[in-house]
Amino acid sequence: VIGKGMTPPQKTLSPPEKIYMDWRQKRRPGAGLYNLGSTCYLNVILQCLTYTPPLANYLLSRQHSRFCDQQGFCMMCIMEDHVRKVLYSSATAIRPRAVIRDLKFIGEFKPDIPGDAYQFLRCTLNAMHRACLSGSNDSDVSSQETSIIHQIFGGFLRSRVTCLSCKTVFDFFKVFLDVLLKIKGASSLNTALEDFVKPKEMDGKKYFKCSKCRKKVAASKVVTVHHAPRVLTVCLGRADHRSSRKLSQVVEYPECLDLRPYMSDPAGEPILYSLYAVVVHTGHTCLGGHFFCYTKASNGQWYKMNDVSVESCAIHTVLGQQAYLLFYAR
């Protein structure tokens, strides 16, 4: 087996023992968020991140801002401030002004133009990750992947490619902060994950250049989760790129997920995750419509968060949604 892409880091930016998966303080849910134009896509992500226990614990401890010397925009400082405001506020709703003010630094978003929650999540995590690297830009890529963001959300995928001519096996490793699943024909999260790890033929446009055969060859490829993240974020790909319509089928998802069957080594101990947030999109196309979410607060209760409104709800309501994003924690 020829392997590529798993270099051990030269230094660890954020030690894993500083990560607490359980809430350090239990309290009622925090404030709702005002929609300041067309900002429901951003509100749902801010709420889901606020109720991600290891991230909230870290942000509430102010470990970042105490040592931050960044001039101007710093997504970690913004999130620290935001989470503290939401969870400690006596108001029923607050305005996420700092996030809106710096939208252009986070990604190509404008407050008055509807955006995509999944894109906003990816851009926000990347902006937070970049903020963690400030002052350590000289470090190797593997060390950069030990930031608090990668320690919480990051895992590794392995692509195992087998040349069908000479039968040589090549392993390629890639870090991920979320998993995007195709859902066409999938009735549940588990069937979508089964399809994700199923062997795929690489031919036609996707020929593989085999370094042994020294030419483009037909090959088979299997993608598996090689290193499971502490927090698993899944996007159920509802955008049908051919028709630009939305795939609105029901995809069932469990409260408790075992990732073991989708790992490179599917035979070990179960790797169990518990659902703690769900983002829902309503509307017939992916470009318009409305986003709201369900999150599990530190008191163990589920709440529906729809912009300014925060209402308690039952788990069976949470599990019966047309989900777009799913957040699971180990």
N, C-alpha and C positions, 0 to 999 in steps of 0.2 A: 504494500500500500504506500502510495506516494502522498504525503500530507502537506498542506499549505495553509498558513494563516492563524496558527495558535502559538504566538511567541509569548513566553512568560513576561510579565511587566517588570521593568527595572525597579520601579518603586510604586507603592500603593498610596494614592492620593487621599482616599477615605477608607479607614480601616473598617472591615465588616462588623467588628464587635461594637461599633457605634450605632448599628442599625437595630432598632427595636420594632418588631413586627406587630406587637400589641400596643394599644393606646396606653400612654403613660398616665393620662388623666381622663376620667369618664365625665361627660357632661351632656346636656341636652343639645339638639342640633343648633347650628349657628344661623346667621342671617341669610335671607334670600338675596338675589342680585337684580338690580334694575336693568331693564333692556334699554340701552342707550342708542337706539337707532335700529339696526338689524344685528344685534349682538347676542342672540340666544345661543349661537354656535360656540361662542367664547365663554358664556356663562356656564354651560354644562361642563366644559372641560375644567374651568376653575373650580367648580363644585366637586367634580370627581377627584381632582388632585388634592383638594382640601380634606377630603375624607379617605385619602390613602394613608393608612396609619403610619408606616415607616417614614414617609415623606413629611407628614404633618408633625410627627415627633421631632424630626430633625429641624424643620423650619421654626417650630415653637421654641427650640432650645437656643436659637439665634447663633448657632455655631458659625454660620457663614458671615453674617454682617459684622460680627465682632472683629473679624480679621480682613474684611473686604476693603481693598483700596482702589476699587474701580471708579474712574471718573465717569459721570454720566450714567448711561443705561446699564443696569445689572438685573437680569431676570430673577436671580436668586433673592436679591434684596426686595424686589417688587413682590415676589411670592411670599416671602417671610412676612412682609407687612400685610399682605392681603389675607393670608390664612389667620393671622393674629386678629385682624379686624373682624373677619367673618365669625370666628369661633368665640371671641370675647365680646362682641357687640351686643348692646341691649336693644338696638334697633331691630325691627323685623326684616329690613332690607337695606343694603348699602350699594353705593355706586362704585364699580370697579374702575375708577378714573385713571389710576396710574397705568393699568394694563392698556386701556384705550389710548392714552396719551402716547405710549411707546409701541403701538401696534406695528408701525412701519419697521421697527427694529426686530420684531418677532418673526415677521414674514410678510407676504404680499396681501395684507388685509386692510380693509377700510371699514370704519364703524358703520357707515350708511349702506354698505353693500353686503348682502348675505354671504356668509362664508361656510366652509365645511368643517365640522367639528373634528374629524379625523386629521385633516391637514393642520388645524390649529393645535391639536395635541402634539403632533410630531414636531412642529416648529417651536412650541413652548418648551418641550423636553430638550430639544437641541439648544435653545437659547439658555436654558438653565445649566446644561452641561458645559456650554462655552464659558459661562460665568464661573463655573467651578475651576476651569483651566486657567483663569486669569492669573498670571504670575508663574505658571508652570508650562508655558508654551513650548519650552525646549524639550519637554519629556517625550519619550517614544510613544507611538500610538497605543501600544498595549498598556502603558502606564496611564494614559489619558482615559482608557476604558475602565479605570478603577475609581472614577469620580462617584460621588454619592448617587447621581442620577443613574449611572450604569450599574452601580451596586444594587440599586433597588429594582430598576426596570430591565436591566440588560441580561441577555442570555446569549448562547451561541447556537447557530444552526450548522449542521454538517451537510454538505452536498457530496454524496458519494457517486462518482461517475465511473462507470465501467466501459472500457473500450470494447466494442463487440468484435473487433478484429483480433487484437492480441490478448484480450481479457485482463489487461492491466487495470488496477483499481486506483483511482485518484480521489483523495479527500480534500475538500475545500471548506474552510471554516469561516463563518461570517457572524459578526456581532449583530444582535437585533434588540430593539427597544419595544417592538410590537409585532404582532403577526397578522397579516392580511390574508383572509381566507376567501376562496371562491365559494359561493353558496348555490350556484345553479345546480338544481337537482339534489341539494342537500336538505334533509328534513330536520337535522339536528346539528348542534355544535360538534358532537362526536363523529357524525358521518362526514362533516366538512374537514375535520382533522384527519380522519382516515384517508380521505382523498388527497390531502396535503402531503402525507408521507408515502403515498402509493408510488411505485416505480413509474417513471415517465420515459418514453423513448425520445432521444434527441436525434432528429433527422430533418430532412428538408432544410429550412433556413437555419435551424439550430444545430448544425453539424458541430462536432467537438474536435478540436485540434489535439491529437494524441502525440505527446512528446516522444513516445516509444516508436510509433509507426511513422512519425514525422509527416503526417498529412491529416486532412480533415476526414473524420470517420463517423459512422453511426455509433451511438453510445446510449447507455441507459443511465438514468440519474434518479437517485433517491435522496430526498431532503428529510432530515430528522432533527429533532431538538437534541443538541449535544450537551448543552449545559442549561438547566432550567432556571429561569429568573425567579427572584423573590416575589415580584409582582408581574403577573402575566396580563398583557393588554391585547385583546383580540378585536380586529375590525371585521365584521361580516360584510364583505364587499357587495353592497346593494346597488352599485352603479353598473348598469348594463351599458358598456361603452359603445356597443353597436347601435343601440337605439336611443341612448341617453335617457331612457326611462329608468324607473327604479324597480329593482326586484323586490316586490313587497311580500314574498312568501313568508310563512311562519317558519322560523328556525328555532327549534327547542333548545334550551340551554339549562344545565343543572345548577343547583346551588353549590354542589360540591363536585369538583372535577379532578380526575386522576390523569395526570399528564404522562404517566409511565408508558402506556402503549405507543406513544408517539416519539419516544426517546430513541437515540442511537442504540442504547442497551435496553430493550423493552422488557427484560426479564427480572429486573431488580425489585426493590421495595416500592410500594406506591408513592407517587409524588402528588400530595393532595393540596388542592387549592379551594378556597372559599370565595364565593362571589361577594363583592362589596359595592359595586356600582355598575349601572347600566345606562347607556345613552340611547334615547329613542328619537327617531326622526319621523315626523308626519308630513304627508304631502306626496304627490304622484311623481314628481321629478326630483332629482337630487339637488338641483340648483336652487329651488325655492323651498317652501314649507317651513317647518318649525322644529326646533330641538328642545327636548326637556330630558330630565334624568331622574334616576332613583339612586339614592345613596344610603349606606348603612352608617349611622352616626356612632360615636364612641359609646353611647348607652346601649348599643346592640339593636336598636330599633331602625326599621326602614322608613325613609321619607321620600315623597315625590317632590322634586324641586323643579319648579316651572317658573323661571325668572324670579319675580319677587315672592312667589308663593312657596311655602314649605309646609307640606301636610303629611302626617304619619299615614302609613299604609301597611298592608300585610304582605308577607313574602310571596303568596300565590299571585298577587297582583304584579309584583316585580317579575315573576317568572313567565307571565303571560303576555309579554310585550313583543312588538316588532323591533327587536333590538338592532342597533347599528354598532355600538361599541360595548364590549364586556370587560370588566376589570375584576381580576381574581388575585387574591393574595394567599401565599403559603401559610 
